[in-house]
Amino acid sequence: MTEAEVINRSSSPITREQLVGDLQALGVSAGMTLLVHSSLSALGWVCGGPVAVIQALMDVVTPAGTLVMPTHSADYSDPITWGNPAVPAHWIPIIRASMPVFEPASTPSRGMGQIPEIFRTWPSVLRSAHPTVSFGAWGRHAATVTHDHALAFGLGEASPLARIYTLDGSVLLLGAGFGSNTSFHLAEYRIPTTQQVKVGAPILEDGQRVWRVFPDIGMDTEPFEAIGAAFHDSGAVQQRHVGLALARLFSQRAAVDFAQQWLLGRATTVTGDPRVIEARCQTML
């Protein structure tokens, strides 16, 4: 959406103060650990753009809480997996050999939107060190959320998503749909029928750049909207407009647990033996 289109759909500028009031009316409060997925254009024309949105979120959460955003850099990954767009096969070894090492302070996010990209550079924001699926965090538990983000299984049990789960944090979809709800990936890791894959990225080891191959799972966002709709219908989601954007607020732990059971049910349908799946799940937890 162009800026002119955003202006045309806005009857007046959206201000930092309005965003604060709308967020509080939705249920966002001081002291929360809050993972935010956002769309700036969905909010309407915001006076101050992404800076005002971040300031409003910090105003409401306060330093007693923790604000988290995905700062993923999907282009710091194995080019053999790229599909949007793909690159010619003969480029792949060149890209693997020359891709810069991920640097939390300077590597830009990709495809996350303007708000997370500005948040990434904000004073006092910490960023986890995963080359592909990093997160930025600000506030009380920022160090806890971002520390020691494991290279293998990057959205799994040694990731910021799992730390938010332990902290009983919340998720805010700020103009974004359930398809953007990264926390559903944590549920995928907890379903042992999920296929494992090998992925790669350039990292520093002993001060030297190396191309490291590591295990992950074959993640699938295709069912996320259906899971989100069912989760919403369960009554677990608070919903209202923030600016012009439809915003949803919910417990991350409740969402992950719901998605795990939803995916478990689908896996049971495929395998035909719920006892086997349940036993495997208990082994992994």
C-alpha positions as CSV (number, residue, x, y, z in Angstrom):
1,M,0.0,0.0,0.0
2,T,1.4,3.4,-1.0
3,E,1.6,6.3,1.4
4,A,-1.0,8.2,-0.7
5,E,-3.4,5.2,-0.3
6,V,-2.8,5.2,3.5
7,I,-3.6,8.9,3.7
8,N,-6.8,8.5,1.6
9,R,-8.1,5.8,4.0
10,S,-7.3,7.9,7.1
11,S,-9.8,10.6,8.2
12,S,-7.1,12.1,10.4
13,P,-3.5,11.4,11.5
14,I,-3.0,8.6,14.0
15,T,-1.0,10.0,16.9
16,R,1.2,8.4,19.6
17,E,-1.3,9.4,22.2
18,Q,-4.2,7.7,20.3
19,L,-2.2,4.5,19.9
20,V,-1.5,4.5,23.7
21,G,-5.2,4.8,24.5
22,D,-6.2,2.1,21.9
23,L,-3.5,-0.3,23.2
24,Q,-4.6,0.1,26.8
25,A,-8.3,-0.3,25.8
26,L,-7.3,-3.6,24.1
27,G,-5.7,-4.9,27.2
28,V,-2.0,-4.1,26.8
29,S,-0.6,-3.1,30.2
30,A,2.5,-2.2,32.1
31,G,4.8,-5.1,33.0
32,M,3.7,-7.4,30.2
33,T,6.1,-9.5,28.1
34,L,4.7,-8.7,24.7
35,L,5.7,-10.2,21.3
36,V,4.4,-7.9,18.5
37,H,3.8,-8.7,14.9
38,S,2.8,-5.5,13.0
39,S,1.7,-3.8,9.8
40,L,2.4,-0.1,9.8
41,S,0.1,0.6,6.8
42,A,-2.8,-1.2,8.5
43,L,-2.7,1.4,11.3
44,G,-3.6,4.3,9.0
45,W,-1.3,7.4,8.5
46,V,0.7,7.5,11.8
47,C,2.3,10.9,12.7
48,G,5.9,9.8,13.2
49,G,5.5,6.5,11.5
50,P,7.2,3.5,13.0
51,V,9.0,5.6,15.6
52,A,5.6,6.8,17.1
53,V,4.3,3.2,17.1
54,I,7.4,1.9,19.0
55,Q,7.1,4.8,21.4
56,A,3.5,4.1,22.1
57,L,4.2,0.4,22.7
58,M,7.0,1.3,25.1
59,D,4.7,3.9,26.9
60,V,2.2,1.2,27.6
61,V,4.4,-1.8,28.4
62,T,6.9,0.4,30.3
63,P,10.5,-0.6,31.3
64,A,8.9,-2.9,33.9
65,G,7.7,-5.0,31.0
66,T,9.4,-6.5,27.9
67,L,8.7,-5.7,24.3
68,V,9.8,-8.3,21.7
69,M,9.7,-8.2,17.9
70,P,10.9,-10.7,15.2
71,T,14.0,-9.3,13.4
72,H,14.4,-12.2,11.0
73,S,16.9,-12.1,8.1
74,A,15.7,-14.9,5.8
75,D,18.3,-13.9,3.2
76,Y,21.1,-15.1,5.7
77,S,20.2,-18.7,4.9
78,D,21.0,-21.4,2.4
79,P,20.2,-20.1,-1.1
80,I,19.2,-23.7,-2.2
81,T,16.0,-23.2,-0.1
82,W,15.1,-19.8,-1.6
83,G,11.9,-19.6,-3.5
84,N,10.7,-16.0,-3.3
85,P,12.6,-15.5,-5.6
86,A,14.8,-18.5,-6.3
87,V,18.3,-17.9,-7.7
88,P,20.0,-19.8,-10.5
89,A,21.7,-23.0,-9.4
90,H,25.2,-21.9,-10.5
91,W,24.9,-18.9,-8.1
92,I,24.5,-21.1,-5.0
93,P,28.2,-21.9,-4.3
94,I,29.2,-18.3,-4.9
95,I,26.5,-17.1,-2.4
96,R,27.5,-19.6,0.2
97,A,31.2,-18.6,-0.1
98,S,30.7,-14.8,0.0
99,M,27.6,-14.1,2.1
100,P,28.6,-11.8,5.0
101,V,28.5,-13.1,8.5
102,F,25.4,-12.2,10.5
103,E,26.0,-9.2,12.9
104,P,23.2,-8.5,15.4
105,A,24.0,-4.8,15.4
106,S,24.2,-4.2,11.6
107,T,22.5,-7.0,9.7
108,P,19.1,-5.7,8.5
109,S,15.9,-7.6,9.0
110,R,14.1,-8.8,5.9
111,G,10.3,-8.9,5.3
112,M,9.4,-8.0,8.8
113,G,8.1,-4.5,8.1
114,Q,9.2,-1.0,9.1
115,I,8.3,-1.2,12.7
116,P,10.6,-4.2,13.6
117,E,13.4,-2.8,11.5
118,I,13.4,0.5,13.3
119,F,13.0,-1.3,16.6
120,R,16.1,-3.4,15.8
121,T,18.2,-0.2,15.9
122,W,16.6,1.3,19.0
123,P,18.8,2.3,22.0
124,S,18.8,-0.5,24.6
125,V,17.2,-3.1,22.3
126,L,19.1,-6.4,22.4
127,R,19.0,-8.8,19.5
128,S,19.5,-12.5,19.6
129,A,22.4,-14.0,17.6
130,H,20.6,-16.4,15.3
131,P,21.6,-15.6,11.7
132,T,18.1,-16.3,10.2
133,V,15.4,-16.1,12.9
134,S,16.7,-13.5,15.4
135,F,14.4,-11.5,17.8
136,G,14.9,-8.0,19.3
137,A,13.8,-7.3,22.8
138,W,13.6,-4.2,25.1
139,G,12.8,-3.9,28.8
140,R,13.0,-6.0,31.9
141,H,13.5,-9.5,30.4
142,A,15.3,-8.4,27.2
143,A,18.5,-10.3,28.1
144,T,16.6,-13.4,29.2
145,V,14.6,-13.5,25.9
146,T,17.6,-13.0,23.6
147,H,20.4,-14.8,25.4
148,D,22.0,-17.9,23.9
149,H,19.6,-18.4,21.0
150,A,20.5,-21.8,19.7
151,L,21.6,-22.2,16.1
152,A,19.9,-25.6,15.6
153,F,16.1,-25.7,15.7
154,G,16.0,-21.9,15.7
155,L,12.4,-21.4,16.7
156,G,12.3,-24.3,19.2
157,E,13.1,-24.9,22.8
158,A,16.3,-22.8,23.0
159,S,14.8,-19.8,21.2
160,P,13.2,-16.5,22.3
161,L,9.8,-18.0,21.6
162,A,10.3,-20.6,24.3
163,R,11.6,-18.0,26.7
164,I,8.4,-15.9,26.1
165,Y,6.4,-19.1,26.8
166,T,8.3,-19.6,30.1
167,L,7.6,-16.0,31.0
168,D,3.9,-16.5,30.2
169,G,4.0,-13.6,27.8
170,S,1.4,-12.3,25.4
171,V,1.2,-11.8,21.6
172,L,-0.1,-8.7,19.9
173,L,-1.1,-9.0,16.2
174,L,-1.1,-5.3,15.3
175,G,-2.8,-5.3,11.9
176,A,-1.2,-8.6,11.2
177,G,-3.0,-11.9,10.7
178,F,-2.6,-15.3,12.4
179,G,-0.4,-16.3,9.4
180,S,2.2,-14.0,10.9
181,N,2.0,-15.5,14.4
182,T,5.5,-17.0,14.7
183,S,4.6,-18.6,18.1
184,F,2.7,-21.3,16.2
185,H,6.1,-22.5,15.0
186,L,7.0,-23.5,18.6
187,A,4.0,-25.8,18.5
188,E,5.4,-27.4,15.4
189,Y,8.6,-28.3,17.2
190,R,6.5,-30.0,19.8
191,I,4.9,-32.4,17.3
192,P,7.5,-35.2,16.8
193,T,6.1,-36.2,13.4
194,T,7.5,-32.9,12.0
195,Q,10.1,-33.7,9.4
196,Q,13.7,-32.6,10.1
197,V,15.8,-30.8,7.5
198,K,19.3,-29.4,7.2
199,V,19.8,-25.7,6.8
200,G,22.9,-23.4,6.6
201,A,24.2,-19.9,7.3
202,P,27.5,-18.0,7.7
203,I,28.6,-17.6,11.3
204,L,31.7,-16.6,13.2
205,E,33.7,-19.4,14.9
206,D,36.9,-18.5,16.7
207,G,36.9,-15.2,14.8
208,Q,36.6,-16.9,11.4
209,R,33.8,-16.9,9.0
210,V,32.4,-20.4,8.4
211,W,29.4,-21.8,6.6
212,R,27.7,-23.9,9.2
213,V,25.1,-26.6,8.4
214,F,22.7,-27.4,11.2
215,P,19.3,-29.2,11.8
216,D,15.9,-27.7,11.8
217,I,12.4,-28.7,11.0
218,G,10.4,-28.3,7.8
219,M,8.1,-25.5,9.0
220,D,4.7,-24.9,7.4
221,T,2.7,-21.7,7.9
222,E,-0.1,-22.9,5.6
223,P,-2.4,-24.0,8.5
224,F,-1.8,-21.0,10.7
225,E,-4.8,-19.0,9.6
226,A,-7.1,-22.0,10.3
227,I,-5.4,-22.6,13.7
228,G,-5.9,-18.9,14.5
229,A,-9.5,-18.9,13.5
230,A,-10.2,-21.9,15.8
231,F,-8.2,-20.3,18.6
232,H,-10.2,-17.1,18.2
233,D,-13.5,-19.0,18.3
234,S,-12.4,-20.6,21.6
235,G,-12.8,-17.1,23.2
236,A,-9.1,-16.7,24.1
237,V,-8.5,-13.6,21.9
238,Q,-9.1,-10.0,22.8
239,Q,-9.9,-7.9,19.7
240,R,-10.5,-4.3,18.8
241,H,-9.1,-1.6,16.6
242,V,-5.8,0.2,17.3
243,G,-5.7,3.1,15.0
244,L,-7.4,1.7,11.9
245,A,-5.9,-1.7,12.3
246,L,-7.7,-4.8,13.6
247,A,-5.6,-5.8,16.6
248,R,-5.6,-9.1,18.5
249,L,-4.1,-9.8,22.0
250,F,-3.8,-13.2,23.5
251,S,-1.6,-15.4,25.8
252,Q,1.3,-16.9,23.9
253,R,1.3,-20.0,26.1
254,A,-2.4,-20.6,25.4
255,A,-1.9,-20.1,21.7
256,V,1.1,-22.5,21.5
257,D,-0.7,-25.2,23.6
258,F,-3.8,-24.8,21.4
259,A,-1.8,-25.1,18.2
260,Q,0.0,-28.1,19.5
261,Q,-3.2,-29.9,20.1
262,W,-4.6,-28.8,16.8
263,L,-1.5,-30.1,15.0
264,L,-1.5,-33.3,17.1
265,G,-5.1,-33.9,15.9
266,R,-4.1,-33.5,12.3
267,A,-1.1,-35.8,12.8
268,T,-3.4,-38.4,14.5
269,T,-5.7,-38.3,11.5
270,V,-2.7,-39.0,9.2
271,T,-1.2,-41.8,11.3
272,G,-4.5,-43.3,12.6
273,D,-2.9,-44.1,16.1
274,P,-3.3,-41.3,18.7
275,R,-1.5,-43.4,21.4
276,V,1.7,-43.4,19.4
277,I,1.6,-39.7,18.7
278,E,0.8,-38.8,22.3
279,A,3.6,-41.0,23.6
280,R,6.1,-39.4,21.3
281,C,4.9,-35.9,22.4
282,Q,5.4,-36.8,26.1
283,T,8.9,-38.0,25.3
284,M,9.8,-34.7,23.7
285,L,8.4,-32.4,26.5
